[in-house]
């Protein structure tokens, strides 16, 4: 798989028992690797459009604003269908958390 020309940029905030991680993806056709969280969560499509796989099954295409329910420890991935997509993962955590466990994470071997 070829490396996306512009790599996704993530930002993580934990405050008041809320985990919020945003992904800003510049290019259409960018695939975000599968991962699974330890918590049930919502993925909010803030801008743009994506195709979503959950548990290995393609569940649909979503255009902003839209939310996708992701159960705890279920692998999921996103393919951007437009430029300038923003996705936010949102879930509750212990209010004192400084780091949040990821249940599983996959990465790609990319060509330069």
Secondary structure, 3 states (H helix, E strand, C coil): CECCCCCCEEEEEEECCEEEEEEEECCCCCEEEEEEECCCEEEEEEECEEEEEECCEEEEEEECCEEEEECCCCCEEEEECCCCEEEEEEEECCCCCCCCCEEEECCCCCEC
